Amino acid sequence: MSMTDDIIKLFELEDVRILEFSCTQEANYIQIEVPLKAHHCPRCNTSTQFIHDYRNQRILDRPLYSKPTYLLYRKRRYRCPTCGKRFFEKNTFLPRYAQTTNRLFFKLFEDLHSVASQKAIAAPLAISTMRIRRVLDSVVPALPNLPEILGVDEFKGNTNRTKYHCILTDLRTSKPIDILPNRTQATLRHHFRKYQNTGQLKKVKFIVIDMWKSYYVVLREIFPKAVILIDRFHFVRQAMWSLENIRKRVQKGLPKSLRIYFKKSRSILLKRADRLLVNTHVNEVRQRDVMLTHFPDLQIAYSLKEEILEMVKTIHDEKSARERLDAWIRKAEDSQIPELKSAAGAYKNWKKPILNAFTYPYSNGITEGCNNKIKVIKRNAFGLRNFDRFRTRILLSF
């Protein structure tokens, strides 16, 4: 095998003859041509080898050794002896009317699967960010199949002047299936009505959501037979918020030194009791007891917070969950503490989907992980303004 053949394999330029290779500080240059062979006229299909003339074209290829690489292509133009049609020879590396190779496009598409910004992707490839935008605009993701276990959540966005975007995930494959521009009822209905004549709606058996009313109203309407669950983190957070609000209320009436002490110790109140540290350097149990001893409201809220955490950890059937949740609601209402009564009201309003969360082992933890990756994409790009491009980047990155 000759050295030329090795170079052709190295550059993945099949059916091409390399005439010369040169390298400067700025770029690499490879002079190439396609071997002479008969071509068929695109007008009358006559086979011909008659060369009309040559044209020189500089084509951008994948970078080599961190430098732009250009193919200097000397391409033939044939003339049909029958009808006189003039046409260029065919090749396997360059699309029609393009000035970049297929390999560069595939490399660009591969890089778009990462979380890097458009500028960071464009610079090594020696292309403009506008080229990347055109590629993103040309990609139109197909309507995905609905999964058996659907996760619905939102994440903060800044495209199209919308505060929140909605993410739909397949909790079995741990990947998002689609991104919606907002979380309004109209948008949700419009999206899921696309599936009405496909038979896909019957596939969804379980749906995991947070305590956003629009989700429940629309999904109950669209998927009447699906089991809707509240993600455990979101209903436990109601008890956490109650405890936090009581702490803030209590510490407002304290001297400055105690206010600072309470504020710095907030994590101790939120931590599970069985995870508090007790050693020679730190005694978190004593710090917690100091805060709870003199404030009955705080003590009651802390006790109820621990109770809801213990329920999530130990109860896995609807009957026991219903009994314990009803008892929790009664305690919160009997306490006459406004913050706890508010949490009790939320639990009463969402009782059925909360009880489902105790019965079935599904949660939106995977969706929250997807949201974290989306935040990285946003941060690397310093924000994105075009929703369609943002959606395409998210779907490609997974």
C-alpha positions in Angstrom: 0.0 0.0 0.0 1.4 3.4 -1.0 1.8 6.4 1.2 -0.8 8.2 -0.8 -3.3 5.5 0.0 -2.6 5.9 3.7 -3.1 9.6 3.5 -6.5 9.1 1.7 -7.6 6.7 4.5 -6.3 9.2 7.1 -8.4 12.0 5.6 -11.3 9.7 4.8 -11.3 11.0 1.2 -12.4 7.9 -0.7 -12.5 8.0 -4.5 -10.1 11.0 -4.5 -6.6 11.5 -5.7 -4.4 13.7 -3.5 -2.0 15.8 -5.7 -0.3 17.8 -3.0 -0.4 18.6 0.7 0.9 21.8 2.2 0.8 23.3 5.7 1.2 26.9 6.9 0.9 28.5 10.3 -2.7 29.5 9.5 -4.2 26.4 7.8 -3.7 23.1 6.0 -4.2 22.8 2.2 -4.8 19.5 0.3 -4.9 19.7 -3.5 -7.2 16.9 -4.8 -9.0 15.7 -7.9 -11.4 12.9 -8.7 -10.2 10.2 -11.1 -11.3 10.5 -14.7 -14.3 8.3 -15.5 -17.4 8.3 -17.7 -20.4 10.4 -16.5 -24.0 10.3 -17.6 -25.6 13.5 -18.8 -28.3 14.6 -16.4 -30.5 15.7 -19.4 -30.4 12.8 -21.9 -28.4 10.2 -19.9 -25.7 9.8 -22.6 -22.4 8.5 -21.2 -19.5 10.8 -21.9 -15.8 11.4 -21.0 -15.5 14.6 -22.9 -14.1 17.3 -20.7 -15.3 20.8 -21.4 -13.1 22.7 -18.9 -11.8 22.8 -15.3 -12.9 24.9 -12.3 -10.9 25.4 -9.1 -12.8 25.5 -5.8 -11.6 25.9 -2.2 -13.6 23.8 0.2 -13.5 23.9 4.0 -13.0 20.5 5.6 -12.7 19.2 9.2 -9.9 20.8 11.1 -6.6 19.0 11.4 -4.1 19.5 14.2 -6.3 22.4 15.5 -6.0 24.3 12.2 -8.5 24.8 9.5 -8.2 22.4 6.5 -9.0 23.4 3.0 -9.4 21.1 0.0 -8.2 22.7 -3.2 -10.5 20.8 -5.6 -9.8 20.9 -9.4 -13.1 19.7 -10.7 -14.0 18.9 -14.2 -16.9 20.1 -16.2 -18.1 17.6 -18.8 -20.0 18.3 -22.1 -22.6 15.9 -23.5 -21.9 15.1 -27.2 -25.6 14.5 -27.9 -27.4 17.5 -26.4 -24.5 19.8 -25.5 -25.4 19.9 -21.8 -22.5 21.0 -19.6 -22.3 19.6 -16.1 -19.9 19.0 -13.2 -18.5 15.6 -12.3 -20.0 13.8 -9.3 -18.1 13.3 -6.0 -18.8 11.7 -2.6 -17.5 14.4 -0.3 -19.2 17.7 -1.4 -23.0 18.4 -1.5 -24.3 20.4 -4.5 -23.7 24.1 -4.3 -21.9 23.6 -0.9 -18.5 25.1 0.1 -18.0 22.8 3.0 -17.6 19.0 3.0 -20.0 16.5 4.3 -17.4 15.6 7.0 -17.4 19.1 8.3 -21.2 19.1 8.5 -21.2 15.8 10.4 -18.5 17.1 12.8 -20.6 20.3 13.4 -23.7 18.2 14.0 -21.7 16.0 16.4 -20.5 19.0 18.4 -24.1 20.3 18.6 -24.8 17.3 20.8 -22.6 18.8 23.5 -23.4 21.6 25.9 -20.8 24.0 24.5 -21.9 27.4 23.2 -22.3 28.2 19.5 -19.2 30.4 19.6 -17.1 27.6 21.2 -18.3 25.1 18.5 -17.7 27.5 15.6 -14.2 28.7 16.4 -12.3 25.4 16.0 -14.3 24.6 12.8 -13.5 28.0 11.2 -17.1 28.7 10.6 -19.4 31.5 11.8 -22.1 31.2 14.4 -24.6 32.3 11.8 -23.8 29.0 9.9 -24.6 27.1 13.1 -27.9 29.0 13.4 -28.8 28.1 9.9 -28.1 24.4 10.7 -30.3 24.6 13.8 -33.0 26.3 11.8 -32.9 23.5 9.2 -33.4 20.7 11.9 -37.0 20.0 12.5 -37.4 17.4 15.2 -40.2 14.9 14.5 -43.2 14.5 16.8 -41.8 11.9 19.3 -43.6 8.9 20.6 -45.2 9.2 24.0 -43.7 7.0 26.7 -45.5 4.8 29.3 -44.2 6.9 32.2 -44.3 10.6 31.4 -42.5 13.3 33.4 -43.7 16.9 33.2 -41.8 19.8 34.7 -40.7 23.3 34.0 -37.4 25.1 33.9 -36.5 28.8 33.8 -35.9 30.1 30.3 -35.3 33.4 28.7 -36.4 32.8 25.1 -39.4 34.5 23.4 -39.9 36.6 26.6 -41.2 33.5 28.5 -40.3 33.0 32.1 -40.8 29.2 32.2 -40.5 26.5 29.5 -42.1 23.0 29.9 -40.1 19.8 29.6 -41.6 16.4 28.8 -39.4 13.4 29.7 -39.5 9.6 29.3 -38.7 8.5 32.8 -37.8 5.0 31.5 -35.1 6.1 29.1 -34.0 9.2 31.2 -34.3 11.5 28.2 -36.5 14.5 27.3 -38.9 13.8 24.5 -40.0 17.4 23.8 -39.7 21.0 25.0 -42.7 23.4 25.0 -42.4 27.2 24.9 -44.4 27.7 28.2 -46.5 25.8 30.7 -50.0 27.3 30.0 -53.1 25.2 29.6 -53.5 26.4 26.0 -49.9 25.3 25.1 -50.3 21.9 26.8 -53.6 21.2 25.1 -52.3 22.3 21.7 -49.3 20.0 22.0 -51.1 16.8 23.1 -53.9 17.2 20.6 -51.3 16.5 17.9 -51.5 12.9 19.2 -55.3 12.5 19.0 -55.3 10.5 15.8 -52.1 8.5 16.4 -53.2 6.1 19.2 -50.3 7.4 21.3 -52.4 8.8 24.1 -53.4 5.3 25.3 -49.7 4.4 25.8 -49.3 6.8 28.8 -49.9 4.9 32.1 -48.3 7.1 34.6 -47.6 10.9 34.7 -45.4 12.6 37.3 -45.9 16.3 37.8 -45.3 19.0 40.4 -48.1 21.0 42.2 -48.8 23.3 39.2 -52.6 23.3 38.6 -52.4 23.7 34.8 -50.6 20.4 34.5 -53.2 18.5 36.5 -56.2 20.1 34.8 -55.0 19.4 31.2 -53.4 16.0 31.8 -56.5 14.7 33.7 -58.5 15.8 30.6 -56.1 14.4 28.0 -55.2 11.2 29.8 -58.3 10.2 31.8 -57.0 6.7 32.5 -53.5 7.6 33.4 -52.3 7.6 37.1 -51.1 11.1 38.0 -48.5 11.4 40.8 -47.1 14.4 42.6 -43.3 14.2 42.7 -42.3 13.5 46.3 -39.8 16.3 46.5 -42.5 18.9 45.7 -45.1 17.9 48.3 -42.4 17.4 51.0 -41.2 20.9 50.1 -44.6 22.3 51.4 -43.6 21.2 54.9 -40.1 22.6 54.4 -41.5 25.9 53.3 -43.7 26.1 56.3 -40.8 25.5 58.6 -38.7 28.1 56.8 -41.4 30.7 56.9 -42.0 30.1 60.7 -38.2 30.4 61.3 -38.1 33.7 59.4 -41.1 35.0 61.3 -39.6 34.0 64.7 -36.2 35.4 64.0 -37.6 38.9 63.1 -38.3 39.6 66.7 -34.9 38.5 68.0 -31.8 40.6 68.7 -29.3 40.9 65.9 -26.9 38.2 67.2 -29.7 35.6 67.5 -31.1 36.6 64.1 -27.7 35.8 62.6 -27.5 32.6 64.6 -30.9 31.4 63.3 -30.1 32.4 59.8 -26.8 30.5 59.7 -28.5 27.5 61.3 -31.3 27.1 58.8 -29.7 24.1 57.2 -29.8 22.3 60.6 -33.5 22.7 60.8 -34.0 21.4 57.2 -31.7 18.4 57.6 -33.2 15.1 58.6 -32.9 14.5 62.4 -31.1 11.2 61.9 -28.4 12.9 59.8 -27.4 15.7 62.3 -23.8 15.6 63.2 -22.6 15.0 66.8 -18.8 15.1 67.3 -16.1 16.9 69.1 -16.1 19.8 66.7 -19.8 20.2 65.8 -22.9 19.3 67.8 -25.8 20.0 65.4 -28.3 18.3 67.7 -27.6 20.8 70.5 -27.8 23.7 68.0 -31.2 22.5 66.9 -32.5 22.0 70.4 -31.4 25.6 71.3 -33.6 26.9 68.5 -36.6 24.7 69.2 -36.8 24.9 73.0 -38.0 28.5 73.3 -40.3 28.6 70.2 -43.3 26.2 70.3 -44.4 27.1 66.7 -40.9 26.2 65.4 -41.0 23.0 67.4 -44.3 21.9 66.0 -43.3 22.7 62.4 -40.0 20.8 62.9 -41.9 17.7 64.2 -44.3 17.7 61.3 -41.5 18.1 58.8 -39.8 15.1 60.3 -43.1 13.2 60.2 -43.7 13.8 56.5 -40.1 12.8 55.7 -40.5 9.6 57.7 -43.8 8.8 55.8 -42.1 9.1 52.5 -39.3 6.8 53.6 -41.4 4.0 55.2 -45.0 4.0 53.7 -45.6 2.3 50.3 -49.4 1.7 50.2 -52.3 4.0 49.8 -54.3 3.0 52.9 -51.5 3.7 55.4 -50.5 6.8 53.5 -54.1 8.1 53.6 -54.4 7.5 57.4 -51.0 9.2 58.1 -51.6 12.1 55.8 -55.1 12.8 57.3 -53.5 12.7 60.7 -50.8 15.1 59.6 -53.4 17.5 58.2 -55.4 17.5 61.4 -52.3 18.2 63.5 -51.4 21.1 61.2 -54.9 22.6 61.3 -55.2 22.1 65.1 -51.9 24.0 65.6 -53.6 27.2 64.4 -50.2 28.2 62.9 -50.9 30.0 59.6 -47.9 28.6 57.8 -48.9 25.0 58.7 -52.5 25.5 57.9 -51.4 26.7 54.4 -49.4 23.5 53.9 -52.4 21.4 55.2 -54.6 23.2 52.6 -52.2 22.3 49.8 -52.2 18.6 50.9 -56.0 18.5 51.0 -56.3 20.0 47.5 -53.7 17.5 46.1 -54.5 14.5 48.2 -55.2 11.9 45.5 -52.0 12.5 43.4 -50.0 12.7 46.6 -51.3 9.4 47.8 -50.4 7.9 44.3 -46.8 9.0 45.0 -46.7 6.7 48.1 -48.1 3.8 46.0 -45.9 3.9 42.9 -42.1 4.3 42.8 -41.9 7.0 40.2 -40.5 10.5 40.6 -39.3 13.4 38.5 -35.7 13.1 39.7 -34.6 12.3 36.2 -36.4 15.3 34.8 -34.6 17.5 37.4 -31.3 16.1 36.2 -32.3 17.0 32.6 -33.0 20.5 33.8 -29.6 20.8 35.3 -28.0 20.0 32.0 -30.2 22.5 30.3 -28.9 25.1 32.8 -25.4 24.3 31.7 -26.3 24.9 28.0 -27.9 28.3 29.0 -25.0 29.3 31.1 -22.4 28.4 28.4 -24.3 30.4 25.8 -25.0 33.3 28.2 -28.7 32.8 27.5 -30.5 32.0 24.3 -33.3 34.1 22.7 -34.7 31.9 20.0 -36.9 29.2 21.4 -36.8 26.9 18.4 -33.0 26.8 18.3 -32.9 26.4 22.1 -35.3 23.4 21.8 -33.2 21.8 19.1 -30.0 22.2 21.1 -31.6 20.6 24.2 -33.0 17.6 22.2 -29.6 17.1 20.4 -27.7 17.3 23.7 -29.6 14.3 25.0 
